[in-house]
Every structure is written in C-alpha cells, then in structure tokens.
C-alpha cells in the first residue's frame, strides 16, 4: 500500500521542483523492492506551464515515476464546484493507485499561484491522510532568524491542525534570492551576491525541542545554481537581436537599470542580466561609451522593455552592445511585467541538463534525515484514520462491489429520483422505485432528471394484494385483521418493508418525506430484530474535517439500560469494522472514571464492564467525558490509564436525549456532513433519512445500506 507524501510550501519561491526531484531520488534509492516498473506516482496542483517538475520527470525519470496530468488548482476557488470535482478526482486517483505504487508524491500549491493555497493544501492533505512535509525558506542561520521562523511555523500549525506531519525542510538557507525579494525594484536589485556563508548546522539544534521534526536544512549553493540566457529567453517569450554563446552564457545576477552612472560604475558586476526600459537605452549606451574603464564583458545580456520600434531600428541603436558580444533581447512588455514573470521563474533547474539535475538531487538529498522519514512512516502506519472524502469514496467503492438492490418507497420525491439516477449511473446500487411509473417519469421529466432504463419501477397497485396474507401471518399475534392489513399496505413504506422481508430486494431506504417512526416501526414489526441482538439501535457517521467519528445511539433508544447500552456499544463497534474503522469506544458520561457518582454514571460503568466481559477484543473506556475521550492532553490529566488515550472514534451516549442533541449540535455548528442514522440489529438493512437530507446524503445512505446487506 502506498505512502502518500505531500509537499506543502509555506513560502513563495522555495525551490519546490528541486525538493520534489530530490525526494524522488531519495525514495527511489530507499524503496523496499527493486522493480523495473515505476514505483512512484507524482502529481502537482499547478499546471505544467507554471511548474517544471512534470516535464523534467517525463523527460528523465519516466522509468521510476509515473506522472498524473491535468490537476490544476491555480485558478480555482476553494469549495467551488470545480474544486470539489478536482479534489474528488485526486482522492479517486490515489485510491485506485494505492496498491500499484510504493510512494505517491504530491506537490502542493503556494500563495503565488492561488489565494486559497492554505485551504486547498490542508483540505486535500487531510482527506488523503497524507504524510505532510512543509517546505520553508530560511533567510540566514542567525539565532534571531531561526526563532522568527520557529514562531511562524508554530502559529501556522495552530491555525491548521495537520494530523500527519512528517516534518519540515528548510531550503535556500543564506540564499540571496530570498532576502526582501519583493523590495527589489526599489533597491534596484533582487539577486545579491553572497558576502559570507555562515554555518547552518546549528539550525537543527535550535529546532530540536520543537514538535515538528526537521527533515533537512539545505544551504544555498551558488555552485549548484546555473541559469542560462537561453532559459530566460525561452521562459519570457521575448524577441532577440543578438544571442551570443547560447549554451554557455550563465546569469548569476539580475538588476534593473535606473541608477545614476556613478553608482553603476561602482557596482562589481558578474554574469549579469540588465533589464532596461527602452526609453533609457541611450543613457545606458552613453555610460558604456564614456567610461572606458568599465568592464562591459561582465554583462551577459540586456532585456529592453516597452519596445514599440522596429527590429531594424533597435539594431542600429544597439550596435555598440552587439560589438561587445552582449546578448540583446527585447519585448513590448513593461519592466514590471518582466519582473513579475521572473518572480515565478525556476532559477534552480536547467531542464536541458541531466548532469546538473543529478548533481542537484545528490546535493539536496544528502541533507535529508533518513531516520526522521522512516520512523514517521512506522508511526503513520499505526494511526491510519479515514478522512471524510476518503470515507465517502470508500462507501461508494464498497457499495459498487456488492451491487445490491435497494428499494426506495418515496419515489415521488425529487431528491430520491436524483439520488437513484446518480446511483445507477455510478453503479453504486440497483435502485428499485416503488410508485406509479407514469407519475415518476412525469416528475423526472419536469425536473430534468434522466432515469436510466436499468432503474426498476414497481407499481404498488399491481402487487399489494399478494402481500396481504404475509402481513396477516407476521402480525397475527397482534390480532390484525384483513381490513387493517389492506389499509396498512396503502403505505408504500410498509409495502416496501414486506418486499424486503420476502428477499426480493436487499435493503430499504426511506425518511426523506416520512418521519423516523414511519420508517422504523414497519421494520421492527416486519423485519424484526436479529436473533443475536437484544435490540435495534442506530449510529451516525460524523464526517469531521480530518477524521470520521461514530455516534450512537442518537435516534432509537430513549433511555437504554446498562445491558442495552452495552449492546449498542458492541453493535456500533462491529458496524465500524464493516467500514474498515478500528473501533476505540468511549462510553460517555458527565464523569470520568471515579470522579463523579449517580445513577447515570453507574449505568455507564456497568455497561462498560459488560462490554469488557463479552468482548475483550474491543478497546473501550468508560465512564469518560467527551474531552478526555478526544484530547490526548486532557486524557493524561483526567484518565492517564485510559486504553483509548484521547483517541476515541466510537462514542456511545448514555441516552437518546444527550445523543440526539450532541449530534445535531456538532453537525450544525461545525457545518459537517453527517451520514445516518444507520440502523443496527435488524435481520435485514433498513435505514432512515433525515427529512432535510440532501441528494448527496441519500446517495451515501443507499451506499451504506448496500454495504450492510
């Protein structure tokens, strides 16, 4: 199964391509099996025109890395329909490929490409359960700078509570690219030469007491960086008059010409690109002509901006530059436009030079802390939790595998028809609609809903009579007569329940129009309780931002006894296992351990004891307060010996009052998706919908029912 690792930039211009390529090299060398097929799946949140990584991988590393294309968040708003489509596509791709590759490496997006970068990175990383590596710049290795960066990251992690932080990579330490980059127009230069290289090894020591591990501290190395004139020419899409030494002209410094001649002469230029507004070219040429001591050979290239003249005119004006073998490029774009483009140019990668890329990979990966990555892997594998989107996607996948027949008695409701159409198109389940076909198709046509011919429609008028005798038999102990039976069968939910009882379908979903009692009463009377169960109970799947909780019982049992509460806990744990969730059960109370007393506390204590005796395989604690059940720090204070240790995922409420209030409060206040109630303990699956259920809620409930069956 793949490790999903996501690189999240915390700063602009962090050399993400360099880090990605080095991570690929690192993981390829440390993979568990040597295979001839690609062992790494890679994709980026930025389109290829803004990110070189994909093109480099395709050109040089296709044997070890497979690249996914067309996943671009650079112009998409968070939570828009386009975003939801792409994020679901990513989850689907990762799910489909998690057994095909050892590693899935994802490049996140930064503020330079999206105003929603933080929200996008956080949402997707949590929904993928990805191991997160933050990438950040470190201007220099001074104590003050390190402390400042430490505070910034701590604040960021408090705002965004990532659950699987693998560590932080500090890149470009002491880089001249970073320091006050966005002030470079005022200061006339943004690529400054390094005056000194301070020791950087101490930065790991400063961070060693923090809660985020340091994976690497990578110093900027000017001997590694090579930027050729041709690279800039191709990237900026400018025109040229004279390109000399195309393959060997290296640019180490870029300045904007608007200095006085005296200041310019005092500059110690080296392999320089000068950006010059065309209106000032005469001033620049005069400086070269009037100062014979000025070494113009240090200038490799100039870019003339705002040029509206003909190429022939520019050649005549720039003869002196051409004679001095200075490459001359020109464009109609303004200086500001060129500067903006250069801000996103990747100065660290030369796409054409594999030798350089290998050298870069070796240099950067040499700083990686192997133990930080491997140890975190083991920790990560022990604490896998479903994210909301991953859980929803899993429901659909599991339901598709079962391909069960689910009957929907409320077939005149628009939401039901839409959900049935989706389930049919996606092969989630075979939906059976109970109702008059003419009326159903009429409603569907009016609402623009396409009902596939594979969706079965049963007219209740044509089948009611044959279920009269069966209802009389099932309810004979209650003294029901034939007249009463026929009257009850006018209710489509009752009829649908009898169809389920006769094994004509595999499950039933209702409640979008009818009340909970209208759905559950026929199920209790006709389907009845499973012989192994004491009662019927319910659970809700609470899809929190970064994990899935199970709440029970929040819909059925008003005031369960200790024995009934224990049964609810066992049923809920077994249901959790059906969906791949390893249950850690919290038997909730207003008291933790022996801190309180009263009937309700004693009931929960007794129920917990019953579960431990019946099912010693289950991890359970109670009575316990909610905060001690979900917070490791609170658990250490209130319940230091608790087996769930503040990481519960199944919560059993002591009565319906507290459970129903809690689930609705969490659902509405946190604005999360809540799937359920899912009924437990019946011979066959029947599930109730909330009357406020969305189409998506109905689809997931149909999937749940299919999986239960």
C-alpha positions in Angstrom: 0.0 0.0 0.0 1.3 3.4 -1.0 2.7 6.0 1.3 1.1 9.3 0.3 3.5 12.2 0.9 2.5 15.8 0.2 5.0 18.7 0.0 3.4 21.9 1.2 5.2 25.2 0.6 5.0 27.7 3.4 6.8 30.5 1.4 7.0 31.8 -2.1 9.9 30.7 -4.3 11.1 27.8 -2.1 12.7 25.6 -4.9 9.8 23.1 -4.8 10.9 21.5 -8.0 14.4 20.9 -6.6 12.9 19.4 -3.5 10.5 17.2 -5.4 13.2 15.8 -7.7 15.4 15.1 -4.7 12.6 13.4 -2.8 12.0 11.2 -5.8 15.7 10.3 -5.9 15.7 9.6 -2.1 12.6 7.4 -2.2 13.8 5.5 -5.3 17.1 4.6 -3.5 15.2 3.6 -0.4 12.3 1.7 -1.8 11.7 -1.8 -0.4 11.7 -3.6 -3.8 13.7 -3.1 -6.9 11.2 -3.1 -9.8 11.5 -2.3 -13.4 8.1 -0.6 -13.4 7.6 2.9 -11.9 7.4 2.8 -8.1 6.4 6.4 -7.6 3.3 8.2 -8.7 3.6 12.0 -8.9 1.3 14.9 -9.5 1.2 18.6 -8.8 -1.5 21.1 -8.0 -0.1 23.5 -10.6 -0.3 23.3 -14.3 2.8 22.3 -16.2 3.4 25.8 -17.7 4.0 27.1 -14.2 5.9 24.1 -12.8 8.8 22.3 -14.4 8.7 19.2 -12.3 6.3 17.2 -14.5 8.2 17.9 -17.7 11.6 17.0 -16.1 10.2 13.7 -14.7 8.7 12.8 -18.1 12.0 13.6 -19.8 14.5 11.9 -17.5 12.7 9.8 -14.8 9.8 8.1 -16.5 11.2 4.6 -15.6 10.8 5.2 -11.9 8.0 7.8 -11.8 4.5 8.0 -13.3 3.1 11.5 -13.7 -0.6 12.4 -13.5 -1.6 15.4 -15.5 -4.4 18.0 -15.6 -4.9 18.5 -11.9 -4.6 22.3 -11.6 -5.8 24.4 -8.7 -4.0 27.7 -9.7 -7.2 29.4 -10.9 -9.8 27.7 -8.8 -11.6 28.9 -5.7 -11.8 26.7 -2.6 -15.0 24.8 -2.2 -16.2 25.8 -5.7 -17.8 23.1 -7.9 -14.6 23.0 -9.9 -12.6 22.5 -6.7 -14.9 19.7 -5.5 -14.6 17.9 -8.8 -10.8 18.1 -8.8 -10.4 17.2 -5.2 -12.6 14.1 -5.7 -10.6 13.2 -8.7 -7.4 13.3 -6.7 -8.9 11.1 -4.0 -10.2 8.6 -6.6 -6.8 8.5 -8.3 -5.0 7.9 -5.0 -7.5 5.2 -4.0 -7.2 3.5 -7.4 -3.4 3.6 -7.3 -2.6 3.0 -3.7 -1.7 -0.7 -4.3 0.2 0.0 -7.5 3.0 2.3 -6.2 5.1 2.4 -3.1 5.0 6.1 -2.9 2.6 8.8 -4.1 4.3 12.2 -4.1 2.1 15.3 -4.3 3.3 18.9 -4.8 1.0 21.4 -3.1 0.3 24.9 -4.2 1.7 28.2 -2.8 0.3 31.7 -2.4 1.9 32.8 -5.6 -0.4 30.6 -7.6 -3.6 30.7 -5.5 -5.1 32.9 -2.9 -6.7 29.7 -1.4 -3.5 27.8 -1.2 -3.6 27.1 2.6 -7.2 25.9 2.4 -6.6 23.7 -0.6 -3.4 22.1 0.8 -4.9 21.5 4.2 -8.2 20.1 2.9 -6.7 17.7 0.4 -3.8 16.5 2.6 -6.2 15.7 5.4 -8.7 14.0 3.1 -5.9 11.8 1.7 -4.5 11.1 5.1 -1.2 12.2 3.5 2.1 12.5 5.4 2.9 16.2 5.2 6.3 17.7 4.6 6.4 21.5 4.9 8.9 23.4 2.8 10.1 26.7 4.1 12.9 29.2 3.3 15.4 30.3 5.9 16.9 33.7 5.1 20.0 33.1 7.2 21.2 30.9 10.1 21.2 33.6 12.7 19.5 32.8 16.0 17.0 35.7 15.5 16.0 34.4 12.1 15.6 30.9 13.3 13.5 31.9 16.2 11.3 34.0 14.0 10.8 31.1 11.6 10.0 28.8 14.5 7.2 31.2 15.7 5.8 31.5 12.2 5.5 27.7 11.8 4.1 27.2 15.3 1.4 29.8 14.6 0.6 28.2 11.2 0.3 24.7 12.8 -2.1 26.1 15.5 -4.3 27.5 12.7 -4.2 24.4 10.6 -4.1 21.3 12.7 -2.4 18.8 10.4 -2.7 15.3 11.7 0.2 13.6 9.9 3.2 16.0 10.0 6.3 14.2 8.8 8.5 17.2 9.2 9.9 20.4 7.8 12.6 21.0 5.2 14.4 24.3 5.4 15.7 25.3 2.0 17.9 28.0 0.5 19.5 28.9 3.8 21.5 32.1 3.3 20.2 32.5 -0.3 20.4 35.9 -1.9 17.1 35.1 -3.7 15.1 35.3 -0.5 16.1 38.4 1.3 13.4 41.0 0.8 12.7 39.8 -2.6 9.7 42.0 -3.2 11.5 45.2 -2.4 14.0 44.6 -5.2 12.5 47.2 -7.5 13.0 50.0 -5.0 16.5 48.7 -4.2 17.4 48.1 -7.9 18.4 44.5 -7.4 16.9 41.3 -6.2 19.8 38.9 -6.9 22.5 39.9 -4.5 25.9 38.2 -4.2 26.5 36.3 -1.0 29.1 38.1 1.1 29.6 35.3 3.5 28.4 31.8 4.2 27.5 31.3 7.9 27.4 27.8 9.4 23.9 26.3 9.2 24.3 23.1 11.0 23.2 24.9 14.2 19.7 25.4 12.9 18.8 21.8 13.6 19.9 22.2 17.1 17.8 25.3 17.7 14.7 23.4 16.4 15.4 20.1 18.1 12.9 20.8 21.0 10.0 21.6 18.7 7.1 19.3 18.0 7.8 19.2 14.3 10.8 17.2 13.2 13.5 18.7 10.9 14.0 16.5 7.8 16.6 18.7 6.2 18.4 22.1 6.4 19.7 22.8 2.9 22.1 25.7 2.4 22.0 27.7 -0.8 24.9 26.8 -3.0 25.8 29.2 -5.8 28.0 26.5 -7.4 24.9 24.4 -8.0 22.7 27.1 -9.5 23.0 27.7 -13.2 20.7 29.9 -15.2 21.4 30.3 -18.9 20.5 33.2 -21.1 18.6 30.8 -23.3 16.5 29.5 -20.4 15.4 33.1 -19.7 14.8 33.8 -23.3 12.5 30.8 -23.7 10.7 31.4 -20.5 10.0 35.1 -21.0 8.9 34.6 -24.7 10.8 37.7 -25.8 12.4 38.5 -29.2 16.1 38.7 -29.8 18.5 40.7 -31.9 21.7 39.1 -30.8 22.2 35.9 -28.8 25.9 35.1 -28.2 27.3 32.0 -26.6 23.8 30.5 -26.3 24.7 27.4 -24.4 27.4 28.8 -22.1 26.1 32.2 -21.1 25.3 31.9 -17.4 23.3 34.5 -15.5 24.2 35.0 -11.8 22.8 38.4 -11.2 19.8 40.5 -12.4 19.4 44.2 -12.0 17.0 46.9 -13.2 18.7 49.8 -14.8 17.6 53.1 -13.3 20.7 54.1 -11.4 22.9 57.1 -11.8 26.1 56.5 -13.8 28.3 56.9 -10.8 26.5 54.2 -8.8 26.5 51.9 -11.8 30.3 52.2 -12.3 30.9 51.4 -8.6 29.0 48.1 -9.0 31.0 44.9 -9.3 29.0 43.1 -11.9 29.4 39.4 -12.7 27.5 37.4 -15.4 24.7 40.0 -15.2 21.4 40.4 -16.9 20.2 44.1 -17.0 16.6 45.0 -17.6 16.4 48.4 -19.3 13.4 50.4 -20.2 13.7 51.3 -23.9 13.3 55.0 -23.1 16.6 54.8 -21.2 18.7 52.8 -23.6 20.5 55.9 -24.8 21.6 56.7 -21.2 22.9 53.2 -20.8 24.9 53.2 -24.0 26.4 56.6 -23.1 27.7 55.2 -19.9 29.4 52.4 -21.8 30.9 54.8 -24.4 32.0 57.4 -21.9 33.7 55.1 -19.4 36.4 53.1 -21.0 37.4 51.6 -17.7 34.1 49.9 -17.3 34.3 46.2 -18.0 31.3 45.5 -20.1 32.3 41.8 -20.5 30.7 41.2 -17.1 27.3 42.0 -18.7 26.0 38.9 -20.5 22.6 40.1 -21.6 20.2 43.0 -21.6 16.4 43.0 -22.0 14.8 46.1 -23.5 11.3 46.6 -22.2 8.4 48.7 -23.7 9.8 48.4 -27.2 7.4 49.6 -29.9 10.0 50.3 -32.6 11.1 48.0 -35.5 13.8 45.4 -35.1 15.9 47.3 -37.7 15.8 50.5 -35.6 16.8 48.7 -32.5 19.8 47.0 -34.2 21.1 50.4 -35.4 20.7 51.8 -31.8 22.4 48.8 -30.1 25.5 48.4 -32.4 27.8 49.1 -29.5 26.2 46.3 -27.5 26.4 43.8 -30.3 30.1 44.6 -30.8 30.7 43.9 -27.2 29.1 40.4 -27.6 26.2 41.3 -25.2 23.0 39.4 -26.0 20.2 41.8 -26.7 16.5 40.7 -26.1 13.5 43.0 -26.5 9.8 43.0 -25.7 6.7 45.2 -25.8 6.0 44.2 -22.2 6.8 46.7 -19.4 9.6 46.3 -16.9 7.1 45.4 -14.2 5.6 42.7 -16.4 9.0 41.1 -16.9 9.8 41.4 -13.2 6.6 39.6 -12.4 7.4 36.8 -14.7 10.9 36.4 -13.3 9.4 36.0 -9.8 8.0 32.6 -10.8 11.0 31.6 -12.9 12.7 28.5 -11.5 16.3 29.6 -11.2 17.3 26.3 -9.7 16.5 23.9 -12.6 18.0 23.6 -16.0 15.6 21.3 -17.9 18.1 20.5 -20.6 20.9 19.3 -18.4 20.5 15.9 -16.8 24.0 16.0 -15.3 23.1 19.2 -13.5 19.8 17.7 -12.2 21.6 14.6 -10.9 24.1 16.9 -9.2 21.3 18.9 -7.6 19.5 15.7 -6.5 22.6 14.4 -4.9 23.4 17.7 -3.1 19.9 18.2 -1.7 19.1 14.6 -0.7 22.5 14.5 1.1 20.9 16.7 3.7 17.8 14.5 4.3 17.5 12.9 7.7 16.7 9.3 6.8 15.6 8.4 10.3 13.0 11.2 10.5 11.3 9.9 7.4 11.4 6.2 8.2 10.4 6.5 11.8 7.5 8.7 10.9 6.4 6.1 8.4 6.1 3.5 11.1 4.2 5.9 13.3 1.9 6.8 10.4 1.0 3.3 9.5 -0.2 2.6 13.1 -2.6 5.5 13.2 -4.4 5.5 9.9 -7.8 7.2 10.1 -10.4 7.8 7.4 -10.8 11.3 6.2 -14.3 12.5 5.3 -13.9 12.4 1.5 -11.9 9.1 1.7 -14.7 7.6 3.8 -17.4 8.7 1.3 -15.3 7.4 -1.6 -14.8 4.1 0.3 -18.6 3.8 0.7 -19.1 4.1 -3.0 -16.4 1.6 -3.8 -17.6 -1.0 -1.3 -21.2 -0.5 -2.5 -20.2 -0.9 -6.1 -18.6 -4.3 -5.3 -21.8 -5.5 -3.7 -24.1 -4.1 -6.3 -27.2 -4.7 -4.2 -30.9 -4.0 -4.9 -32.2 -1.2 -2.6 -35.9 -0.2 -2.6 -36.9 3.4 -2.3 -40.6 3.8 -1.4 -40.7 7.6 -1.5 -40.3 7.7 -5.3 -42.3 10.9 -5.9 -39.7 13.0 -4.0 -37.3 14.8 -6.4 -34.2 14.2 -4.2 -34.9 10.5 -4.2 -35.2 10.4 -8.0 -31.9 12.4 -8.4 -30.1 10.1 -5.9 -31.4 7.0 -7.8 -30.2 8.4 -11.1 -26.7 9.0 -9.6 -26.5 5.6 -8.0 -27.5 3.9 -11.3 -25.0 6.0 -13.4 -22.2 5.3 -10.9 -23.1 1.6 -10.3 -23.4 2.3 -6.6 -26.5 0.2 -6.2 -29.5 -1.1 -8.2 -32.3 1.2 -7.1 -35.9 0.0 -7.1 -38.5 2.7 -7.1 -41.9 1.9 -5.6 -44.6 4.0 -7.3 -46.8 4.7 -10.4 -44.3 4.7 -13.4 -46.3 7.4 -15.2 -46.2 9.8 -12.2 -42.5 9.1 -11.6 -41.4 9.7 -15.2 -43.6 12.9 -15.3 -41.9 14.3 -12.2 -38.4 13.3 -13.5 -39.1 15.0 -16.9 -40.3 18.2 -15.3 -37.2 18.3 -13.1 -34.7 17.3 -15.9 -33.8 14.1 -14.2 -32.7 11.3 -16.5 -33.9 7.9 -15.2 -31.9 5.1 -16.8 -33.9 2.2 -18.2 -32.0 0.0 -15.7 -33.8 1.6 -12.8 -36.6 -0.7 -11.9 -40.0 0.8 -11.1 -42.6 -1.3 -9.3 -46.2 -0.1 -9.4 -47.6 -0.8 -5.8 -51.2 -1.1 -7.2 -50.2 -4.3 -9.1 -48.5 -6.1 -6.1 -50.3 -5.0 -2.9 -52.8 -7.8 -2.9 -50.2 -10.6 -2.9 -48.7 -9.3 0.4 -51.9 -9.2 2.4 -51.6 -12.8 3.6 -47.9 -12.4 4.5 -48.7 -9.3 6.6 -51.5 -11.2 8.4 -49.2 -14.0 9.2 -46.4 -11.8 10.5 -48.8 -9.7 12.7 -51.2 -12.5 13.8 -50.1 -12.2 17.4 -51.3 -8.6 17.4 -54.7 -9.6 16.2 -54.5 -7.7 12.9 -57.5 -8.4 10.5 -57.6 -8.4 6.7 -59.2 -4.9 6.5 -56.5 -3.5 8.7 -53.8 -5.3 6.7 -55.0 -3.8 3.4 -55.2 -0.4 4.9 -51.6 -0.6 6.2 -50.4 -1.8 2.8 -51.6 1.5 1.3 -48.5 2.9 2.9 -45.6 2.4 0.5 -43.1 2.1 3.3 -45.0 -0.8 4.8 -45.2 -2.4 1.3 -41.5 -1.9 0.7 -40.7 -3.4 4.0 -42.7 -6.6 3.1 -40.9 -6.7 -0.3 -37.6 -6.6 1.6 -38.8 -9.3 4.1 -39.6 -11.6 1.1 -35.9 -11.2 -0.1 -37.0 -9.5 -3.4 -34.6 -6.6 -2.6 -31.5 -6.4 -0.3 -32.2 -3.2 1.6 -34.6 -0.3 2.2 -34.0 3.5 2.5 -36.8 5.9 3.5 -37.4 9.0 5.6 -36.9 11.9 3.2 -40.6 12.7 3.4 -41.9 10.4 6.3 -40.9 10.6 10.0 -38.4 8.3 11.6 -41.1 6.3 13.3 -42.9 5.8 9.9 -39.7 4.1 8.7 -38.6 2.2 11.8 -42.0 0.9 13.0 -42.7 -1.3 10.0 -39.1 -2.6 10.2 -39.4 -3.6 13.8 -42.8 -5.2 13.1 -42.0 -7.0 9.9 -38.2 -7.4 9.6 -37.7 -7.8 13.3 -34.5 -8.0 15.4 -31.6 -10.2 14.5 -31.6 -13.3 16.8 -28.1 -12.4 18.0 -29.1 -8.8 19.0 -31.0 -7.6 22.1 -32.3 -4.5 20.3 -32.2 -2.3 17.3 -30.0 0.8 17.6 -28.6 3.5 15.4 -25.3 5.2 14.6 -24.4 8.4 12.8 -21.1 8.8 10.8 -19.9 12.3 11.7 -17.5 13.5 9.0 -15.3 15.9 10.8 -12.6 17.9 8.9 -9.9 15.4 9.3 -11.4 12.2 10.6 -14.7 10.2 10.9 -16.4 9.6 14.3 -19.3 7.3 15.0 -22.0 8.5 17.4 -24.6 6.0 18.9 -27.4 5.8 19.8 -28.8 9.1 18.6 -32.2 8.1 17.0 -33.8 5.0 18.6 -33.4 4.0 22.2 -34.7 6.7 24.6 -33.2 5.6 27.9 -31.3 2.3 27.5 -30.4 0.1 30.5 -26.8 -0.9 31.2 -27.3 -4.1 29.2 -28.9 -2.3 26.3 -26.1 0.4 26.4 -23.5 -2.4 26.2 -25.3 -3.9 23.2 -25.4 -0.5 21.5 -21.6 -0.3 22.0 -20.9 -3.8 20.6 -23.2 -3.2 17.6 -21.5 0.1 16.9 -18.0 -1.4 17.1 -19.0 -4.2 14.7 -20.5 -1.7 12.3 -17.3 0.4 12.4 -15.3 -2.7 11.4 -17.6 -3.3 8.4 -16.3 0.0 7.0 -12.7 -0.5 7.9 -12.6 1.6 11.1 -10.8 0.1 14.0 -13.1 0.9 16.9 -11.9 2.8 20.0 -15.0 3.1 22.1 -15.8 5.9 24.6 -18.8 5.3 26.9 -19.7 8.9 27.5 -20.8 10.4 30.8 -20.6 13.7 32.7 -17.9 12.0 34.8 -14.6 10.5 34.0 -13.5 7.3 35.9 -14.4 7.6 39.6 -14.6 11.4 39.7 -18.5 11.5 39.8 -21.4 9.5 41.1 -25.1 9.0 40.4 -27.4 6.6 38.6 -26.3 7.7 35.1 -22.6 7.3 35.9 -23.2 3.8 37.5 -25.2 2.8 34.4 -22.3 3.7 32.1 -19.8 2.0 34.4 -21.9 -1.2 34.4 -22.3 -1.1 30.6 -18.6 -0.7 30.1 -17.9 -3.7 32.4 -20.4 -5.8 30.4 -18.7 -5.0 27.1 -15.3 -5.9 28.5 -16.6 -9.3 29.7 -18.5 -10.1 26.5 -15.9 -8.7 24.0 -12.4 -8.5 25.5 -11.1 -7.8 21.9 -12.6 -4.3 21.9 -10.8 -1.2 23.1 -13.2 0.6 25.4 -13.2 3.0 28.3 -16.0 4.5 30.5 -17.4 6.3 32.1 -15.5 9.1 30.4 -16.1 12.7 29.4 -16.0 13.8 25.8 -13.0 16.0 26.2 -10.9 13.2 27.8 -12.1 10.9 25.0 -10.9 13.1 22.1 -7.9 15.0 23.6 -4.6 13.3 24.4 -3.6 16.2 26.7 -6.9 16.1 28.6 -6.8 12.4 28.8 -3.4 12.5 30.5 -4.9 14.7 33.2 -8.3 13.1 33.7 -7.7 9.5 32.6 -3.9 8.7 32.5 -4.5 5.0 32.3 -7.3 5.1 29.7 -6.8 2.5 27.0 -8.3 4.9 24.4 -5.8 7.6 25.4 -7.7 10.5 24.0 -8.2 9.0 20.6 -11.7 7.5 20.6 -13.6 7.2 17.4 -16.8 5.5 18.5 -18.9 7.5 21.1 -21.8 5.9 23.0 -24.1 8.4 24.6 -26.0 7.4 27.8 -29.4 8.2 26.4 -31.3 9.5 23.4 -31.6 13.0 24.8 -27.9 13.6 25.0 -27.0 11.7 21.8 -29.5 13.5 19.6 -28.7 16.9 20.9 -24.9 16.3 20.6 -25.0 15.0 17.0 -27.2 17.9 15.8 -25.1 20.5 17.7 -21.9 19.2 16.2 -23.4 18.8 12.7 -24.9 22.3 12.6 -22.2 24.2 14.5 -19.3 22.7 12.6 -21.1 22.6 9.3 -20.1 19.0 8.7 -21.7 16.1 6.8 -23.5 13.6 9.0 -24.5 10.3 7.4 -27.2 8.3 9.1 -29.0 7.2 11.1 -27.8 3.7 10.1 -29.9 1.1 11.9 -28.2 -1.9 13.6 -29.6 -5.2 14.9 -32.3 -5.8 12.2 -32.4 -9.1 10.3 -32.1 -7.0 7.1 -30.9 -3.5 6.5 -33.4 -0.6 6.7 -32.1 2.9 7.0 -33.9 6.2 7.8 -33.2 9.5 6.2 -33.5 12.9 7.7 -36.3 14.9 6.1 -33.7 17.6 5.4 -31.4 15.1 3.7 -29.5 16.4 0.6 -29.2 14.3 -2.6 -25.6 13.5 -1.5 -26.8 12.3 1.9 -29.3 10.0 0.2 -26.7 8.6 -2.1 -24.4 7.8 0.8 -27.3 6.2 2.8 -28.1 4.0 -0.2 -24.4 3.0 -0.3 -24.4 2.3 3.5 -27.5 0.1 3.1 -25.9 -1.8 0.2 -22.8 -2.5 2.3 -24.8 -3.6 5.3 -26.6 -6.2 3.2 
